[in-house]
Amino acid sequence: MRTLKQLRTFDVALDKAGLGPVAGVDEAGRGACCGPISIAACILPPKILPALDGLTDSKALSPARRNTLFDAIRTHALAYSIVHISAQDIDAHGIQHANISGMRRAVAQLHIRPGYVLSDAMRVEGMETAMLPMIGGDAASRSIAAASVLAKVSRDRAMEALDLRLPNYGLAAHKGYGTKSHMDAVRRHGASEEHRYSYANVQAAHRHWLEQNT
């Protein structure tokens, strides 16, 4: 795991070159088949913040650590935004469009205009601000890492709220990803309004339910 000092390298280099402030942008839920895709953008202060010690790719953090960092990022960030693109929009326009348009929206909603945007691997065409897609960016840039935590935690909480409304699917456990237990639940109960009907696994499981109930 990179240290917080190492995670500063790309962000600070851009700041020192006069290209800041630097915003990181990342998503959570692209690979799920139920619920929204969540995208966050974040601008952190250029100084080291002890409260963000251990910040890295959200997938490498425990849920408890992610929650702690989520609160710390929101407290110390110069600016941040979180947007959710619904399953209905994903079905209507495709996951790639949802991802890119969500990144544009997240950056546009920052109350501080960034001088440079770093994204985790994805190039976002049409961005007014200069940007750089970085392979493994959520483990190489602290602003992307912060965005990844914001996106992941906010989406997880959204899925836990959906679980209360749609208790048949176990959404709080698998967060809408296509696990066996999730697809078995869709075969038993049919897909909900929060499922992504354009996804082949949802179509197949929902079709099985229809066949059993018509």
C-alpha positions as CSV (number, residue, x, y, z in Angstrom):
1,M,0.0,0.0,0.0
2,R,1.3,3.4,-0.9
3,T,1.8,5.9,1.9
4,L,0.0,9.2,2.0
5,K,3.2,11.0,1.0
6,Q,3.5,8.8,-2.1
7,L,-0.2,9.5,-2.9
8,R,0.6,13.2,-3.0
9,T,3.1,12.9,-5.9
10,F,0.8,13.4,-8.9
11,D,-1.5,15.9,-7.2
12,V,1.3,18.1,-5.8
13,A,3.3,18.0,-9.1
14,L,0.4,19.5,-10.9
15,D,-0.2,22.1,-8.2
16,K,3.5,23.1,-8.2
17,A,3.3,23.4,-12.0
18,G,0.5,26.0,-11.5
19,L,-2.2,23.6,-12.9
20,G,-4.2,23.2,-9.7
21,P,-6.3,22.9,-7.8
22,V,-6.4,19.2,-8.7
23,A,-9.7,17.3,-8.6
24,G,-9.9,13.5,-8.5
25,V,-13.0,11.7,-9.9
26,D,-14.0,8.1,-9.5
27,E,-17.0,5.8,-9.6
28,A,-18.6,2.9,-7.7
29,G,-21.1,0.4,-9.0
30,R,-20.2,0.2,-12.6
31,G,-20.1,-3.6,-12.4
32,A,-23.3,-4.0,-10.4
33,C,-26.6,-5.0,-12.0
34,C,-28.9,-3.3,-9.6
35,G,-29.0,0.2,-8.2
36,P,-27.2,3.4,-9.4
37,I,-23.7,4.1,-10.4
38,S,-22.2,6.6,-8.1
39,I,-19.5,9.1,-9.1
40,A,-17.6,11.5,-6.8
41,A,-15.2,14.4,-7.4
42,C,-13.0,15.8,-4.8
43,I,-10.4,18.5,-4.3
44,L,-8.1,18.1,-1.2
45,P,-5.8,20.7,0.3
46,P,-2.2,20.4,-0.9
47,K,-0.9,19.8,2.6
48,I,-0.6,16.4,4.4
49,L,-3.6,15.7,6.6
50,P,-3.1,13.2,9.4
51,A,-6.9,12.5,9.4
52,L,-6.5,11.0,5.9
53,D,-3.6,8.6,6.9
54,G,-4.1,5.3,5.2
55,L,-6.1,6.8,2.3
56,T,-6.0,4.6,-0.8
57,D,-8.2,2.8,-3.3
58,S,-11.5,2.2,-1.4
59,K,-11.6,-1.4,-2.4
60,A,-8.4,-2.0,-0.4
61,L,-9.9,-0.6,2.8
62,S,-12.1,-2.2,5.4
63,P,-15.7,-0.9,5.6
64,A,-15.0,0.6,9.0
65,R,-11.9,2.5,7.6
66,R,-13.8,3.6,4.6
67,N,-16.5,5.1,6.8
68,T,-14.0,6.9,9.0
69,L,-12.2,8.3,5.9
70,F,-15.6,9.3,4.3
71,D,-16.3,11.6,7.2
72,A,-12.7,12.9,7.3
73,I,-12.7,13.7,3.6
74,R,-16.0,15.6,3.8
75,T,-14.6,17.5,6.7
76,H,-11.2,18.5,5.2
77,A,-11.9,18.6,1.4
78,L,-11.8,22.0,-0.2
79,A,-14.7,20.8,-2.4
80,Y,-16.5,17.6,-3.2
81,S,-19.6,16.4,-4.9
82,I,-21.4,13.0,-5.3
83,V,-23.9,12.1,-8.0
84,H,-25.9,9.0,-8.6
85,I,-27.0,7.9,-12.0
86,S,-30.1,5.6,-11.8
87,A,-30.6,2.2,-13.2
88,Q,-33.2,3.6,-15.5
89,D,-30.8,6.1,-17.0
90,I,-28.2,3.3,-17.3
91,D,-30.7,1.2,-19.2
92,A,-31.7,4.1,-21.4
93,H,-28.2,5.3,-22.3
94,G,-25.7,2.6,-21.4
95,I,-23.3,2.2,-18.6
96,Q,-20.4,4.0,-20.5
97,H,-22.6,7.1,-21.1
98,A,-23.8,7.0,-17.5
99,N,-20.2,6.8,-16.2
100,I,-18.9,9.6,-18.4
101,S,-21.9,12.0,-18.0
102,G,-21.8,11.4,-14.2
103,M,-18.1,12.3,-14.1
104,R,-18.8,15.5,-16.0
105,R,-21.7,16.3,-13.6
106,A,-19.6,15.6,-10.5
107,V,-16.8,17.9,-11.6
108,A,-19.2,20.6,-12.7
109,Q,-20.9,20.5,-9.3
110,L,-17.7,21.3,-7.4
111,H,-18.0,24.8,-6.0
112,I,-14.3,25.4,-6.7
113,R,-13.3,25.1,-10.4
114,P,-10.4,22.7,-10.7
115,G,-7.4,23.5,-12.9
116,Y,-6.8,19.8,-13.6
117,V,-8.8,16.6,-13.2
118,L,-7.4,13.2,-12.6
119,S,-9.6,10.1,-13.3
120,D,-9.1,6.4,-12.6
121,A,-8.3,5.2,-16.1
122,M,-11.3,6.7,-17.8
123,R,-11.0,9.5,-20.3
124,V,-13.9,11.9,-20.2
125,E,-14.4,13.6,-23.5
126,G,-16.0,17.1,-23.5
127,M,-14.5,18.1,-20.1
128,E,-13.9,21.8,-20.0
129,T,-11.0,21.3,-17.6
130,A,-7.7,19.6,-18.6
131,M,-7.7,16.0,-17.4
132,L,-5.5,12.9,-17.2
133,P,-6.8,9.4,-17.0
134,M,-4.5,7.3,-14.8
135,I,-4.3,3.5,-14.8
136,G,-4.7,2.4,-11.2
137,G,-5.3,6.1,-10.3
138,D,-7.2,5.3,-7.1
139,A,-4.0,3.8,-5.7
140,A,-1.7,6.5,-7.2
141,S,-3.4,9.8,-6.5
142,R,-4.9,10.9,-3.2
143,S,-7.6,13.0,-4.9
144,I,-8.8,10.0,-6.9
145,A,-8.5,7.8,-3.8
146,A,-10.6,10.3,-1.9
147,A,-13.2,10.3,-4.7
148,S,-13.3,6.5,-4.7
149,V,-14.0,6.5,-1.0
150,L,-16.8,9.1,-1.3
151,A,-18.4,7.2,-4.2
152,K,-18.1,3.8,-2.6
153,V,-19.4,4.7,0.8
154,S,-22.3,6.8,-0.5
155,R,-23.3,4.0,-2.9
156,D,-23.1,1.4,-0.2
157,R,-25.4,3.4,2.0
158,A,-27.8,3.9,-0.9
159,M,-27.9,0.2,-1.4
160,E,-28.5,-0.4,2.3
161,A,-31.5,2.0,2.1
162,L,-32.8,0.2,-1.0
163,D,-32.5,-3.1,0.9
164,L,-35.1,-1.7,3.4
165,R,-37.5,-1.0,0.5
166,L,-36.7,-4.1,-1.5
167,P,-35.9,-6.8,1.2
168,N,-36.2,-9.8,-1.1
169,Y,-32.8,-9.4,-2.8
170,G,-30.2,-9.1,-0.1
171,L,-29.0,-5.8,-1.5
172,A,-27.3,-4.7,1.8
173,A,-25.0,-7.7,1.6
174,H,-23.9,-7.8,-2.1
175,K,-24.7,-4.1,-2.9
176,G,-26.4,-5.0,-6.2
177,Y,-23.6,-7.1,-7.7
178,G,-24.4,-10.2,-9.7
179,T,-23.7,-12.8,-7.0
180,K,-25.4,-16.2,-7.1
181,S,-27.6,-15.4,-4.2
182,H,-28.7,-12.2,-5.9
183,M,-29.5,-13.9,-9.2
184,D,-31.3,-16.7,-7.4
185,A,-33.5,-14.0,-5.7
186,V,-34.3,-12.4,-9.0
187,R,-35.3,-15.8,-10.3
188,R,-37.6,-16.2,-7.3
189,H,-39.1,-12.7,-7.2
190,G,-38.5,-11.1,-10.6
191,A,-36.4,-8.0,-11.1
192,S,-37.3,-4.8,-9.3
193,E,-37.5,-1.3,-10.7
194,E,-34.0,-0.7,-9.4
195,H,-32.5,-3.5,-11.5
196,R,-30.6,-2.8,-14.7
197,Y,-32.8,-4.6,-17.3
198,S,-30.3,-4.0,-20.1
199,Y,-27.9,-6.4,-18.3
200,A,-27.9,-10.0,-19.7
201,N,-27.9,-11.7,-16.2
202,V,-30.9,-9.6,-15.1
203,Q,-32.7,-10.4,-18.3
204,A,-32.1,-14.1,-17.9
205,A,-33.1,-14.3,-14.3
206,H,-36.2,-12.1,-14.8
207,R,-37.2,-14.3,-17.8
208,H,-37.0,-17.4,-15.6
209,W,-39.3,-15.7,-13.1
210,L,-41.8,-14.8,-15.9
211,E,-41.8,-18.3,-17.2
212,Q,-42.6,-19.6,-13.7
213,N,-45.3,-17.1,-13.1
214,T,-47.3,-16.9,-16.4
